[in-house]
């Protein structure tokens, strides 16, 4: 090779080297911005609760060892001067060994013991009586499983989260209109405003509140799947900002990091569960009464998913 050729080669190597360094710096800066934004959002979201360790779990779970865990998701309509009620109560069990999530909606009118209040009432009243702590204790008692975490979402602001991930796709089972929006049957794209209207429709649905619960699970499933996709990283600032304004949880930043690292594959399969019962008036109030055998059926499905000992069905 001539001196001239060698000189050109060295020149290009220097240029490639400089470009490589710039790319590394740029990626490092981007990673830092993502980390900083996430940290700030988590600081705002983090809301510890005054609650003793669940008596449903003998030992605390270890996320580093990929043990199954559970989450109570509360959807609360919070308005100024009113802390609201948890009209949406969804239990998620996450098992990385089976690479799956089970999602159970609990009907808000379900009659059960309100743990810590000394009454039997609609299960969603637990939040009004005693915030996240009483909600967790009441749902634990009803389902006979430990609840490791809670996530509270302000449903008024949930549309911001849907918009932040770039909208979602759902499979709508029936055509209907709600809040001035028309929803066709089949696969449809939803932005934040449409998603909020989609989950609030109930009166036109022949399945009533059960139909609304299924739509709520569809929206959450869509956000989970869109949120973990690579493309959503380009919107990280909007996503973290929306989460910081509308979500509260007892998860720490370290726990979120462990879940993202060790449980990511679990989102591959999301099974939607349903618990059924019959309506009954007690006094002048309508409740959903869940038979004991139905309750045990659902309890055992969740226990198996959490790799806990199941309960014998009632005779």
N, C-alpha and C positions, 0 to 999 in steps of 0.2 A: 504494500500500500504506500502511496506517495505521502510526502509530508503534508501536502495540501489536503489529501483525503483524511489523514489522521486528524488534522486540525478541525476539519468540518465535523468529524465524528465526535470529537471531544466537546465541540461547541453544542451539538445536539444533545449529548449526554448531560451537559450542564443545564440546558433548557428543560429537558425532561426532569432532571433533579429538582429544579426550581418549581416546576409545575406540581411535582409530587409533594413537595414541602407545603406549597400553598393549599393543595387539596387537603392534606392532613390537618393543617391549621384551620381551614374552613370547616371541615367535618368536626374537628375538636370544638370549635366555637359553636357550631350548631348543636352538638351534643350537650355542651354546657348550657345553652339557652333552654333546651328541652328540660334538662335536669333542674335548672333554676326555676323555670315556670311550674314544673311539677311540684317542686318543694314548696313553693309559695301557695299553690292550690291546696296541697295536703295540709299545710299549716292552718289554712282557713277551714278546711273540711273536717279536720280532726276534732272530735268532741267526745272525750272519755265519759264513761258513765259510772255512777256510783252503784256498783252491783258486785255481789260476791260471786265466786266461781260457781258455775252451774253444778248442781248435784247430780245431773244426768251424765256427767263425764268424770271418770275416776282420775285421769291424768290430763293435764293441759296438752293440747295438740302441738306438734312440732312441724312447722311448715317446711323446714329444711329437709325433713324426712318424707315429704310428700304424703302426709296423712290426710284423709278426707276431712273436710270442714263444712260448716253450715253458716248461712247468712239469713237474717230476717230483713227483707226490704219493705220499708214503709213509705207509701205514697201519701203525702199530706198536703191538703189544700190550705196553705198558710196565707192569711190576709192580715193587714195591719190591725193590731189590737185583738187578734184572735189566733191562738196557736193551732187551731184546726183539729180535724179528726183524721185518723189513718184509714181512709176509705179504700186504700189498696194495701193488702198485706200478702206478700209473696215470700215463701221460704225457698231458698236455693241450697241444694246440697251439691258439693263439688268433689268428684272422685278422680284423681289423676291416673289411678291404676286402671280404671275402665274407660278413661278419657271421655268422661261424660258429666253433664250437669242435669239434675232433676229440678224442676220448677213447679212448685205447688201454690196455687192461689187459694187463699182462705176467704170464703164469702164473709163480707163485713157484718152480716146479720146473724152469724153463727152464735148460738147461745152456749156459753161456757162459764166456768168459774173465772172471775177476774182476780188473779193472784195478788194479794197485798191490799185488796179493797174489801174482801169479805162478802162479795155479792156474786150472783150469776146474772150476766148481762150479755149484750152484743159484744163480740170480741173486739170490734174496732173502738169501743169505748175505753179500752185499757189505756190507750194513748192519752185520751182526754183526762183520765183520772191520774195517771202517773208516768206520762212521757215514755221514752224509749225503754226505761228499766221495767216498767209494769207491762209494757207490750211484750218484751222478751220473755219475762217470767210467765205470762199468761199463755203465750204460744208454745213455750217449752212444755208447760203442763198439759196443754191440749194435745200436742203431737207426741209427747213422751220422748223427745230427742233433745240433745244439747244444742243451744244456739251460740256459736262462737263470736259472731259479729252482727252488727246491724248497719244498714245503710238507709238513711232517711232522705227522700227526694221531695223537694217542693214541686208539686205537680203543675203549679202555675208557671214555673220556670223550666219545666221539663222540655218544653219546645225549644229552648235555647240549646240544650244538649243535642237534640235531634239535628238541629241546624248546624251545630258545630262539627258533627261527623259527616256532614254533607247530605243529610236526608237518608231515609231507609226504604227498603222494599218489603212489602208484606203480601200475603196471599189472602185476599178478602173473600169470605165465604158467601156474602150476600150484599146486593146493592142497596144503598141507603143514602139519605142526606142528613147532615147534622151541622148546625151552626153555619148555615149558608154554604156548605161544601157538599159536593156530590162524590160519593165513593162507588165506583163500579165494581162488579164482581170480578175476581181473578187477581193477578199480580198487579199491584199498583205502587207507585212511588209516593212517599209522603215527606213533606217538609215539616217543620216544627209545629206550625199552626194546624196543619191537617192532622198530624199525629195526635195532638191534644183533643181535637174534635172526634177523631176515630175511637179513642179509648173512653170517651165520655158518653157515647151513644148507648142507651140501654132500653128505652121504652119501645123502640121499633123491633127489637130483637126477640124472636119467639123464645129464646133461651134466657131472656132477662139478664140478671146479674152474672150468670155463668157465661153468657156470650161476651159480656163486657170484660170479664176476667181473662178470657182467651185472647181478646184483642190487646189487653194490657201486656200479657206474656209475649205476644208477637212483637210489640214495640220494644220491650226490654231485650228480647232475643236479637232483634235487628240492631239495636244500639251496641250490644256486646260484640256481635260479629263484625260490625263496621268499625267499632272502636279499636279492635285488636289488629285490623288490617294495616299493612304497611302504608297504604295511600293516605290514611288518616293522620300520619305523622306530619304531613305538610300543613295540617290545620291545628297543630298541637296547642298553639297559643289560645285559639278560640275554644278548643275542647277543655283545657285546664281552667280557663276563665269561667266557662259555663258550669263546670263541676264545682269550682270554688264558691260560686254564688248560690247554687241550688242543692248541694249535697252535703250531708253531715254523716260521719261514721266514727266508730271507735277504732278502726284500723289505723295503725301507725304507718309512717312512710316505709319503715323497714319491712313490715308485714306485706304491704302492697308490692314492694320490690320482690319479696320471696314468692308471692303468689304469681306475679308476672313471669318470674324465672322458672318456677317449678310446676305451674298448673296451666300454662298456656294451652296445651293440647286438649285440656278438658272441655274447652269451648267447642270442640269439633262436633259433639253430639249434645243437643239440648232436648230433653224429654219433658213434655208438659203433662202434669198430673192434675187430676180434678177430684175433689171430695164432694160427695152428694148427700142430700138429706131432704127433709120435707118441711114445708112451711106450717107454722102453727101460731095461733094467737094465744098469748098468755096475758090475761088482763086485756088491755086494749093495744098491746104491742105485738107486732109480727116478728117472729124469730125463725131462723133456720135450725131445725133440730137434726143433728147428725147421729144416726144409730151407732151403737157401740161397735158392732161388727165392721161397719164401714170405717170408723175411726181407726180400729186396729189394723185393718187392711192397709190404709195409707201410712200409718205409723211404721208398720213392718217394711213397706217398700222403701221408706226413707232410712230406716235403720240399716237395712241391707246395703244401701248405697253408701252409708257412713261406716260400714263394716262394724256395726254394733249388734249385740244379741237381740234377736227378735222376740216378740211376745206371742204366747199361745193365743189363738183365737178363742173367743168366748164360746162355751158349750151351747 
